[in-house]
């Protein structure tokens, strides 16, 4: 009798966390998978995208989507390939909502196994959509200055709410009223 030892490939995400640069415009957020071991044959793995719930949860269809608008799919590795990607698209918006995230879970490998779940070979990855939106608002609704006081002045504070990733400015006009 002959014993054949098969070195099945192992599939995992290349990181536990993937992040978009911002949501200023629709852009791809790629989640990369690696396949190690014997990559001579073709392999595949299924995935499931979960939006989550509560504050900070990205919603499928309004914050991000995938080709075909599917929350499940299969990633195929061609013979000899060691890397593959799950492609998601961040949907641009102007809402100040903070960073949002969703998770992607690998399952049901074909002609491969899932690598042991660890920080270096995760089976579950979190994708983070970085919020880049901000607005200006007055610190108070109104300001009063006594005209009878010599040298009286008003201090009007404008706050920037949201992400502070770059310099910004605001124009203003003073009007009688």
TORMI-804807 format. One record per residue (C-alpha): residue in one letter; chain; x, y, z. Coordinates in Angstrom, 2 decimals. Example, Ala and Ser with C-alpha at 12.3 -4.5 7.8 and 13.67 -1.06 7.14 Angstrom:
REM TORMI-804807
<pt><kero>A</kero><marlo>A</marlo><east>12.30</east><north>-4.50</north><up>7.80</up></pt>
<pt><kero>S</kero><marlo>A</marlo><east>13.67</east><north>-1.06</north><up>7.14</up></pt>
This chain:
REM TORMI-804807
<pt><kero>X</kero><marlo>A</marlo><east>0.00</east><north>0.00</north><up>0.00</up></pt>
<pt><kero>X</kero><marlo>A</marlo><east>1.13</east><north>3.55</north><up>-0.77</up></pt>
<pt><kero>X</kero><marlo>A</marlo><east>0.55</east><north>6.60</north><up>1.39</up></pt>
<pt><kero>X</kero><marlo>A</marlo><east>0.39</east><north>9.93</north><up>-0.36</up></pt>
<pt><kero>X</kero><marlo>A</marlo><east>0.80</east><north>13.07</north><up>1.70</up></pt>
<pt><kero>X</kero><marlo>A</marlo><east>-1.11</east><north>15.98</north><up>0.22</up></pt>
<pt><kero>X</kero><marlo>A</marlo><east>-0.05</east><north>19.50</north><up>1.10</up></pt>
<pt><kero>X</kero><marlo>A</marlo><east>-3.42</east><north>21.19</north><up>0.64</up></pt>
<pt><kero>X</kero><marlo>A</marlo><east>-3.23</east><north>24.93</north><up>0.24</up></pt>
<pt><kero>X</kero><marlo>A</marlo><east>-4.36</east><north>27.13</north><up>3.14</up></pt>
<pt><kero>X</kero><marlo>A</marlo><east>-6.48</east><north>30.23</north><up>2.53</up></pt>
<pt><kero>X</kero><marlo>A</marlo><east>-6.74</east><north>33.30</north><up>4.80</up></pt>
<pt><kero>X</kero><marlo>A</marlo><east>-7.06</east><north>37.07</north><up>4.63</up></pt>
<pt><kero>X</kero><marlo>A</marlo><east>-3.74</east><north>38.93</north><up>4.48</up></pt>
<pt><kero>X</kero><marlo>A</marlo><east>-4.86</east><north>41.19</north><up>7.36</up></pt>
<pt><kero>X</kero><marlo>A</marlo><east>-7.52</east><north>41.27</north><up>10.04</up></pt>
<pt><kero>X</kero><marlo>A</marlo><east>-8.43</east><north>44.89</north><up>9.18</up></pt>
<pt><kero>X</kero><marlo>A</marlo><east>-8.71</east><north>46.67</north><up>5.83</up></pt>
<pt><kero>X</kero><marlo>A</marlo><east>-9.49</east><north>50.39</north><up>5.58</up></pt>
<pt><kero>X</kero><marlo>A</marlo><east>-10.61</east><north>52.77</north><up>2.86</up></pt>
<pt><kero>X</kero><marlo>A</marlo><east>-8.78</east><north>56.05</north><up>2.49</up></pt>
<pt><kero>X</kero><marlo>A</marlo><east>-12.05</east><north>58.01</north><up>2.62</up></pt>
<pt><kero>X</kero><marlo>A</marlo><east>-15.57</east><north>58.10</north><up>1.26</up></pt>
<pt><kero>X</kero><marlo>A</marlo><east>-15.30</east><north>61.32</north><up>-0.74</up></pt>
<pt><kero>X</kero><marlo>A</marlo><east>-16.04</east><north>59.46</north><up>-3.94</up></pt>
<pt><kero>X</kero><marlo>A</marlo><east>-17.05</east><north>55.94</north><up>-4.85</up></pt>
<pt><kero>X</kero><marlo>A</marlo><east>-13.94</east><north>53.79</north><up>-4.79</up></pt>
<pt><kero>X</kero><marlo>A</marlo><east>-13.00</east><north>50.17</north><up>-4.35</up></pt>
<pt><kero>X</kero><marlo>A</marlo><east>-12.09</east><north>48.73</north><up>-0.97</up></pt>
<pt><kero>X</kero><marlo>A</marlo><east>-10.19</east><north>45.51</north><up>-1.69</up></pt>
<pt><kero>X</kero><marlo>A</marlo><east>-9.89</east><north>42.66</north><up>0.81</up></pt>
<pt><kero>X</kero><marlo>A</marlo><east>-6.91</east><north>40.50</north><up>-0.10</up></pt>
<pt><kero>X</kero><marlo>A</marlo><east>-6.68</east><north>36.75</north><up>0.48</up></pt>
<pt><kero>X</kero><marlo>A</marlo><east>-3.56</east><north>34.62</north><up>0.35</up></pt>
<pt><kero>X</kero><marlo>A</marlo><east>-3.16</east><north>30.96</north><up>-0.50</up></pt>
<pt><kero>X</kero><marlo>A</marlo><east>-0.07</east><north>29.16</north><up>0.79</up></pt>
<pt><kero>X</kero><marlo>A</marlo><east>1.15</east><north>25.60</north><up>0.38</up></pt>
<pt><kero>X</kero><marlo>A</marlo><east>0.67</east><north>23.64</north><up>-2.84</up></pt>
<pt><kero>X</kero><marlo>A</marlo><east>-0.88</east><north>26.10</north><up>-5.28</up></pt>
<pt><kero>X</kero><marlo>A</marlo><east>-0.51</east><north>23.92</north><up>-8.39</up></pt>
<pt><kero>X</kero><marlo>A</marlo><east>-4.26</east><north>23.28</north><up>-8.67</up></pt>
<pt><kero>X</kero><marlo>A</marlo><east>-7.27</east><north>25.58</north><up>-8.58</up></pt>
<pt><kero>X</kero><marlo>A</marlo><east>-8.99</east><north>26.33</north><up>-5.25</up></pt>
<pt><kero>X</kero><marlo>A</marlo><east>-11.91</east><north>28.42</north><up>-4.04</up></pt>
<pt><kero>X</kero><marlo>A</marlo><east>-13.45</east><north>29.71</north><up>-0.84</up></pt>
<pt><kero>X</kero><marlo>A</marlo><east>-16.85</east><north>31.19</north><up>-0.05</up></pt>
<pt><kero>X</kero><marlo>A</marlo><east>-17.37</east><north>34.44</north><up>1.85</up></pt>
<pt><kero>X</kero><marlo>A</marlo><east>-20.21</east><north>36.17</north><up>3.68</up></pt>
<pt><kero>X</kero><marlo>A</marlo><east>-20.45</east><north>39.93</north><up>4.28</up></pt>
<pt><kero>X</kero><marlo>A</marlo><east>-22.16</east><north>41.07</north><up>7.48</up></pt>
<pt><kero>X</kero><marlo>A</marlo><east>-23.19</east><north>44.71</north><up>7.93</up></pt>
<pt><kero>X</kero><marlo>A</marlo><east>-23.49</east><north>44.57</north><up>11.69</up></pt>
<pt><kero>X</kero><marlo>A</marlo><east>-25.72</east><north>46.74</north><up>13.84</up></pt>
<pt><kero>X</kero><marlo>A</marlo><east>-25.53</east><north>49.82</north><up>16.01</up></pt>
<pt><kero>X</kero><marlo>A</marlo><east>-23.32</east><north>52.88</north><up>15.82</up></pt>
<pt><kero>X</kero><marlo>A</marlo><east>-20.38</east><north>52.47</north><up>13.46</up></pt>
<pt><kero>X</kero><marlo>A</marlo><east>-22.01</east><north>49.72</north><up>11.39</up></pt>
<pt><kero>X</kero><marlo>A</marlo><east>-21.76</east><north>50.13</north><up>7.63</up></pt>
<pt><kero>X</kero><marlo>A</marlo><east>-24.99</east><north>49.30</north><up>5.80</up></pt>
<pt><kero>X</kero><marlo>A</marlo><east>-24.84</east><north>47.19</north><up>2.66</up></pt>
<pt><kero>X</kero><marlo>A</marlo><east>-26.42</east><north>49.07</north><up>-0.24</up></pt>
<pt><kero>X</kero><marlo>A</marlo><east>-26.11</east><north>52.56</north><up>1.25</up></pt>
<pt><kero>X</kero><marlo>A</marlo><east>-22.50</east><north>52.67</north><up>2.58</up></pt>
<pt><kero>X</kero><marlo>A</marlo><east>-20.92</east><north>49.97</north><up>0.39</up></pt>
<pt><kero>X</kero><marlo>A</marlo><east>-21.78</east><north>47.35</north><up>-2.20</up></pt>
<pt><kero>X</kero><marlo>A</marlo><east>-20.25</east><north>44.55</north><up>-4.27</up></pt>
<pt><kero>X</kero><marlo>A</marlo><east>-20.41</east><north>43.56</north><up>-7.92</up></pt>
<pt><kero>X</kero><marlo>A</marlo><east>-23.85</east><north>42.10</north><up>-8.44</up></pt>
<pt><kero>X</kero><marlo>A</marlo><east>-24.94</east><north>43.56</north><up>-5.07</up></pt>
<pt><kero>X</kero><marlo>A</marlo><east>-24.41</east><north>40.22</north><up>-3.32</up></pt>
<pt><kero>X</kero><marlo>A</marlo><east>-23.47</east><north>39.71</north><up>0.35</up></pt>
<pt><kero>X</kero><marlo>A</marlo><east>-22.16</east><north>36.20</north><up>-0.37</up></pt>
<pt><kero>X</kero><marlo>A</marlo><east>-19.84</east><north>34.93</north><up>-3.03</up></pt>
<pt><kero>X</kero><marlo>A</marlo><east>-16.95</east><north>32.72</north><up>-4.02</up></pt>
<pt><kero>X</kero><marlo>A</marlo><east>-13.31</east><north>33.69</north><up>-4.51</up></pt>
<pt><kero>X</kero><marlo>A</marlo><east>-11.50</east><north>31.54</north><up>-7.06</up></pt>
<pt><kero>X</kero><marlo>A</marlo><east>-7.75</east><north>30.91</north><up>-7.11</up></pt>
<pt><kero>X</kero><marlo>A</marlo><east>-6.47</east><north>29.78</north><up>-10.50</up></pt>
<pt><kero>X</kero><marlo>A</marlo><east>-3.79</east><north>27.11</north><up>-10.64</up></pt>
<pt><kero>X</kero><marlo>A</marlo><east>-0.52</east><north>28.71</north><up>-9.52</up></pt>
<pt><kero>X</kero><marlo>A</marlo><east>-2.19</east><north>31.79</north><up>-8.00</up></pt>
<pt><kero>X</kero><marlo>A</marlo><east>-1.36</east><north>32.71</north><up>-4.42</up></pt>
<pt><kero>X</kero><marlo>A</marlo><east>-3.39</east><north>35.94</north><up>-4.07</up></pt>
<pt><kero>X</kero><marlo>A</marlo><east>-7.01</east><north>36.91</north><up>-4.74</up></pt>
<pt><kero>X</kero><marlo>A</marlo><east>-9.33</east><north>39.74</north><up>-3.74</up></pt>
<pt><kero>X</kero><marlo>A</marlo><east>-12.88</east><north>40.40</north><up>-2.66</up></pt>
<pt><kero>X</kero><marlo>A</marlo><east>-13.93</east><north>43.67</north><up>-4.28</up></pt>
<pt><kero>X</kero><marlo>A</marlo><east>-16.27</east><north>46.01</north><up>-2.46</up></pt>
<pt><kero>X</kero><marlo>A</marlo><east>-17.17</east><north>49.55</north><up>-3.46</up></pt>
<pt><kero>X</kero><marlo>A</marlo><east>-17.54</east><north>52.37</north><up>-0.94</up></pt>
<pt><kero>X</kero><marlo>A</marlo><east>-20.57</east><north>54.52</north><up>-1.76</up></pt>
<pt><kero>X</kero><marlo>A</marlo><east>-19.78</east><north>58.23</north><up>-1.41</up></pt>
<pt><kero>X</kero><marlo>A</marlo><east>-21.97</east><north>60.35</north><up>0.83</up></pt>
<pt><kero>X</kero><marlo>A</marlo><east>-21.87</east><north>63.67</north><up>2.65</up></pt>
<pt><kero>X</kero><marlo>A</marlo><east>-23.17</east><north>62.42</north><up>6.00</up></pt>
<pt><kero>X</kero><marlo>A</marlo><east>-21.09</east><north>63.05</north><up>9.10</up></pt>
<pt><kero>X</kero><marlo>A</marlo><east>-21.39</east><north>59.64</north><up>10.67</up></pt>
<pt><kero>X</kero><marlo>A</marlo><east>-17.94</east><north>58.60</north><up>11.84</up></pt>
<pt><kero>X</kero><marlo>A</marlo><east>-16.01</east><north>55.60</north><up>10.57</up></pt>
<pt><kero>X</kero><marlo>A</marlo><east>-18.17</east><north>52.59</north><up>9.73</up></pt>
<pt><kero>X</kero><marlo>A</marlo><east>-17.29</east><north>48.93</north><up>9.36</up></pt>
<pt><kero>X</kero><marlo>A</marlo><east>-18.49</east><north>45.58</north><up>8.11</up></pt>
<pt><kero>X</kero><marlo>A</marlo><east>-17.08</east><north>42.05</north><up>8.43</up></pt>
<pt><kero>X</kero><marlo>A</marlo><east>-16.29</east><north>39.39</north><up>5.88</up></pt>
<pt><kero>X</kero><marlo>A</marlo><east>-16.09</east><north>35.72</north><up>6.92</up></pt>
<pt><kero>X</kero><marlo>A</marlo><east>-14.47</east><north>32.91</north><up>4.91</up></pt>
<pt><kero>X</kero><marlo>A</marlo><east>-16.02</east><north>29.43</north><up>4.77</up></pt>
<pt><kero>X</kero><marlo>A</marlo><east>-16.35</east><north>26.23</north><up>2.73</up></pt>
<pt><kero>X</kero><marlo>A</marlo><east>-12.97</east><north>26.01</north><up>1.01</up></pt>
<pt><kero>X</kero><marlo>A</marlo><east>-12.74</east><north>23.77</north><up>-2.07</up></pt>
<pt><kero>X</kero><marlo>A</marlo><east>-9.43</east><north>21.99</north><up>-2.82</up></pt>
<pt><kero>X</kero><marlo>A</marlo><east>-7.94</east><north>23.90</north><up>0.13</up></pt>
<pt><kero>X</kero><marlo>A</marlo><east>-8.34</east><north>24.41</north><up>3.86</up></pt>
<pt><kero>X</kero><marlo>A</marlo><east>-8.83</east><north>27.55</north><up>5.89</up></pt>
<pt><kero>X</kero><marlo>A</marlo><east>-5.68</east><north>28.57</north><up>7.70</up></pt>
<pt><kero>X</kero><marlo>A</marlo><east>-5.83</east><north>28.48</north><up>11.50</up></pt>
<pt><kero>X</kero><marlo>A</marlo><east>-7.50</east><north>31.70</north><up>12.61</up></pt>
<pt><kero>X</kero><marlo>A</marlo><east>-4.85</east><north>34.05</north><up>14.01</up></pt>
<pt><kero>X</kero><marlo>A</marlo><east>-3.71</east><north>37.66</north><up>13.57</up></pt>
<pt><kero>X</kero><marlo>A</marlo><east>-1.37</east><north>36.61</north><up>10.76</up></pt>
<pt><kero>X</kero><marlo>A</marlo><east>-3.89</east><north>34.30</north><up>9.06</up></pt>
<pt><kero>X</kero><marlo>A</marlo><east>-7.40</east><north>35.56</north><up>9.84</up></pt>
<pt><kero>X</kero><marlo>A</marlo><east>-10.59</east><north>33.86</north><up>8.64</up></pt>
<pt><kero>X</kero><marlo>A</marlo><east>-12.64</east><north>36.94</north><up>9.50</up></pt>
<pt><kero>X</kero><marlo>A</marlo><east>-11.68</east><north>40.45</north><up>8.38</up></pt>
<pt><kero>X</kero><marlo>A</marlo><east>-13.11</east><north>43.85</north><up>9.25</up></pt>
<pt><kero>X</kero><marlo>A</marlo><east>-13.40</east><north>46.47</north><up>6.53</up></pt>
<pt><kero>X</kero><marlo>A</marlo><east>-13.45</east><north>50.08</north><up>7.74</up></pt>
<pt><kero>X</kero><marlo>A</marlo><east>-14.93</east><north>52.93</north><up>5.71</up></pt>
<pt><kero>X</kero><marlo>A</marlo><east>-13.16</east><north>56.09</north><up>6.85</up></pt>
<pt><kero>X</kero><marlo>A</marlo><east>-15.55</east><north>59.03</north><up>7.14</up></pt>
<pt><kero>X</kero><marlo>A</marlo><east>-14.06</east><north>62.20</north><up>5.69</up></pt>
<pt><kero>X</kero><marlo>A</marlo><east>-17.07</east><north>64.49</north><up>5.95</up></pt>
<pt><kero>X</kero><marlo>A</marlo><east>-17.26</east><north>67.67</north><up>8.03</up></pt>
<pt><kero>X</kero><marlo>A</marlo><east>-19.33</east><north>70.82</north><up>8.39</up></pt>
<pt><kero>X</kero><marlo>A</marlo><east>-19.02</east><north>74.24</north><up>10.02</up></pt>
<pt><kero>X</kero><marlo>A</marlo><east>-21.43</east><north>75.45</north><up>12.69</up></pt>
<pt><kero>X</kero><marlo>A</marlo><east>-21.67</east><north>78.38</north><up>15.08</up></pt>
<pt><kero>X</kero><marlo>A</marlo><east>-20.85</east><north>77.61</north><up>18.71</up></pt>
<pt><kero>X</kero><marlo>A</marlo><east>-23.88</east><north>79.64</north><up>19.85</up></pt>
<pt><kero>X</kero><marlo>A</marlo><east>-27.12</east><north>80.59</north><up>18.09</up></pt>
<pt><kero>X</kero><marlo>A</marlo><east>-26.66</east><north>84.33</north><up>18.74</up></pt>
<pt><kero>X</kero><marlo>A</marlo><east>-24.19</east><north>86.83</north><up>20.16</up></pt>
<pt><kero>X</kero><marlo>A</marlo><east>-25.06</east><north>90.16</north><up>21.83</up></pt>
<pt><kero>X</kero><marlo>A</marlo><east>-22.78</east><north>93.20</north><up>22.11</up></pt>
<pt><kero>X</kero><marlo>A</marlo><east>-23.61</east><north>96.37</north><up>24.08</up></pt>
<pt><kero>X</kero><marlo>A</marlo><east>-23.18</east><north>99.31</north><up>21.68</up></pt>
<pt><kero>X</kero><marlo>A</marlo><east>-22.70</east><north>101.71</north><up>24.58</up></pt>
<pt><kero>X</kero><marlo>A</marlo><east>-19.42</east><north>100.13</north><up>25.64</up></pt>
<pt><kero>X</kero><marlo>A</marlo><east>-16.38</east><north>101.77</north><up>24.09</up></pt>
<pt><kero>X</kero><marlo>A</marlo><east>-14.27</east><north>99.21</north><up>22.26</up></pt>
<pt><kero>X</kero><marlo>A</marlo><east>-16.95</east><north>96.56</north><up>22.60</up></pt>
<pt><kero>X</kero><marlo>A</marlo><east>-16.45</east><north>93.58</north><up>20.35</up></pt>
<pt><kero>X</kero><marlo>A</marlo><east>-18.10</east><north>90.30</north><up>19.63</up></pt>
<pt><kero>X</kero><marlo>A</marlo><east>-16.37</east><north>86.98</north><up>19.54</up></pt>
<pt><kero>X</kero><marlo>A</marlo><east>-18.16</east><north>84.58</north><up>17.22</up></pt>
<pt><kero>X</kero><marlo>A</marlo><east>-16.84</east><north>81.03</north><up>17.37</up></pt>
<pt><kero>X</kero><marlo>A</marlo><east>-17.21</east><north>78.69</north><up>14.41</up></pt>
<pt><kero>X</kero><marlo>A</marlo><east>-16.59</east><north>75.00</north><up>15.03</up></pt>
<pt><kero>X</kero><marlo>A</marlo><east>-15.63</east><north>72.38</north><up>12.51</up></pt>
<pt><kero>X</kero><marlo>A</marlo><east>-17.56</east><north>69.16</north><up>13.17</up></pt>
<pt><kero>X</kero><marlo>A</marlo><east>-16.39</east><north>65.85</north><up>11.74</up></pt>
<pt><kero>X</kero><marlo>A</marlo><east>-13.09</east><north>64.64</north><up>10.33</up></pt>
<pt><kero>X</kero><marlo>A</marlo><east>-10.11</east><north>67.00</north><up>10.57</up></pt>
<pt><kero>X</kero><marlo>A</marlo><east>-7.90</east><north>65.53</north><up>7.87</up></pt>
<pt><kero>X</kero><marlo>A</marlo><east>-6.81</east><north>68.72</north><up>6.17</up></pt>
<pt><kero>X</kero><marlo>A</marlo><east>-6.82</east><north>72.49</north><up>6.46</up></pt>
<pt><kero>X</kero><marlo>A</marlo><east>-10.10</east><north>74.18</north><up>5.65</up></pt>
<pt><kero>X</kero><marlo>A</marlo><east>-11.57</east><north>77.67</north><up>5.74</up></pt>
<pt><kero>X</kero><marlo>A</marlo><east>-14.94</east><north>79.34</north><up>5.84</up></pt>
<pt><kero>X</kero><marlo>A</marlo><east>-16.00</east><north>82.62</north><up>4.26</up></pt>
<pt><kero>X</kero><marlo>A</marlo><east>-18.23</east><north>85.03</north><up>6.15</up></pt>
<pt><kero>X</kero><marlo>A</marlo><east>-20.17</east><north>88.25</north><up>5.62</up></pt>
<pt><kero>X</kero><marlo>A</marlo><east>-21.19</east><north>90.83</north><up>8.22</up></pt>
<pt><kero>X</kero><marlo>A</marlo><east>-24.56</east><north>92.41</north><up>7.62</up></pt>
<pt><kero>X</kero><marlo>A</marlo><east>-26.68</east><north>95.00</north><up>9.40</up></pt>
<pt><kero>X</kero><marlo>A</marlo><east>-29.66</east><north>93.55</north><up>11.02</up></pt>
